[in-house]
Amino acid sequence: MIQKTRICPWPHIFATLFLFLSLSAPAQAWFFGKDHPGEARIEEIVRADLPEHMAIEEIEIGSQDTREGLVEFSESRVRVTLAPREALFTTAGTLEDRTTLLTRIGEPGTGVSLFALVRARATGEGWDGQIFWDDDEAISDLGWPRSRFGADAIVQGTPEHEEHLAMLQKRREDAERARLALQRSVSGSFEGTVSCGYRHYEIAKLVTDAVEGTGTLTYRKVAAAPTEWSSKKMTVEQVGTTPTFRVSGGDWDFSVAPAEDGATFSNPYCSMDIYPLGDTPDAVATQRAVRAEWLGRLSAGSIPARAAIGDKELDVTVTITERREHGFQMHIDHPMHLNGRFNLSGWRSQSTVDIRFADAPVPLHRAGTVEGRGDPMLVNRCGLVATFKQDGTLRLQEGEGYTCGAWLDLTP
């Protein structure tokens, strides 16, 4: 009979457990939660959080405790002494030309102490850690190397800074001189004429002072009968950074800008011919002289006249009833003018028409009444142009258009 031997399992169990504990020795902190990372590992953790321009001079561990969270971890209270490897800077503002101004706040080798917590979790190969500074901005507050701010940045208090300030001052002075020159180029006293649709004006005097931002305008409406001069206060304001200025006051609003021969005035809805006071353009002076000469030969009473519309001559008789400084009034006996057509079969009307001359671009102004049926001869809606011929005849010509085109010749 074979006797069975019973083998005790305990020696094998102890041997297996011993082998397992020996292989897992680096992770004992994970199992027991009593060990903490050493100074060398803490320095590695701190180093990983620092920029390259900062050197670690000393790390002092104040206390180390085990904390419970999702996992057990080590928490070390440390004081870290740092020193810049090079000079450090921070921004001190921005100059008027957007140049960054720097100030020097850190010197190489000058130690600064900061406080932090280092939290580490044991792993199979050591410690996985992270640092939490007491002040989140502690590192950035120490400053940054000069290279971080770009090549155009300037350090406060350096010769480069002083030279740059001098350059900016000269630029301001040059800009101020240019601004004054621009303001003066559109300032002065002017005269001329303005035509805005059916509204026409004579400008006796326009004064602009762009330096002070003020002005005055003396004007009157062009009408058959003499009108009184009106005066308005104006403001003169530069339009942004452009060389154009806005001149406005009451119902008046137009622009003035410098030009080679002085200043030029404009409005998108008006024609403007404005020039320095007393410096009348040759074309305007010639036009005035021709008108004055013709009016000088005009006298009250009948005047030779011819009229036509298209190829149809009209039987007219004209009498000058009044001569004025800038025009005249006449009485016209003519075929009845009704609905834009002349009655050539015998019906007649008598028109009293006022003519007022003005400088270009203001068109010839006309006003009138009629006795009897119909409309006055030479109606406003057709437009009217005055032409002085070399033989001394004045032709008053309607513009082209439906039922327009009549003309009247007067020879004093």
PENOR-V333540 format. One record per run of one state. SS is the DSSP state (helix for helix, strand for strand, loop for the rest). FROM is the first residue (numbers start at 1). TO is the last residue. If there is no record, write none. Layout:
# PENOR-V333540
[[SS | FROM | TO] [SS | FROM | TO]]
This chain:
# PENOR-V333540
[[loop | 1 | 9] [helix | 10 | 23] [loop | 24 | 24] [helix | 25 | 32] [loop | 33 | 38] [helix | 39 | 48] [loop | 49 | 53] [strand | 54 | 68] [loop | 69 | 71] [strand | 72 | 84] [loop | 85 | 87] [strand | 88 | 94] [loop | 95 | 99] [strand | 100 | 106] [loop | 107 | 110] [strand | 111 | 123] [loop | 124 | 125] [strand | 126 | 133] [loop | 134 | 137] [helix | 138 | 141] [loop | 142 | 143] [strand | 144 | 144] [loop | 145 | 145] [helix | 146 | 149] [loop | 150 | 153] [strand | 154 | 155] [loop | 156 | 158] [helix | 159 | 185] [loop | 186 | 187] [strand | 188 | 196] [loop | 197 | 198] [strand | 199 | 209] [loop | 210 | 213] [strand | 214 | 221] [loop | 222 | 229] [strand | 230 | 238] [loop | 239 | 243] [strand | 244 | 249] [loop | 250 | 251] [strand | 252 | 259] [loop | 260 | 261] [strand | 262 | 267] [loop | 268 | 269] [strand | 270 | 276] [loop | 277 | 281] [helix | 282 | 297] [loop | 298 | 300] [strand | 301 | 309] [loop | 310 | 311] [strand | 312 | 314] [loop | 315 | 316] [strand | 317 | 323] [loop | 324 | 326] [strand | 327 | 335] [loop | 336 | 336] [strand | 337 | 338] [loop | 339 | 340] [strand | 341 | 342] [loop | 343 | 347] [strand | 348 | 356] [loop | 357 | 364] [strand | 365 | 371] [loop | 372 | 379] [helix | 380 | 382] [loop | 383 | 383] [strand | 384 | 388] [loop | 389 | 392] [strand | 393 | 398] [loop | 399 | 405] [strand | 406 | 411] [loop | 412 | 412]]
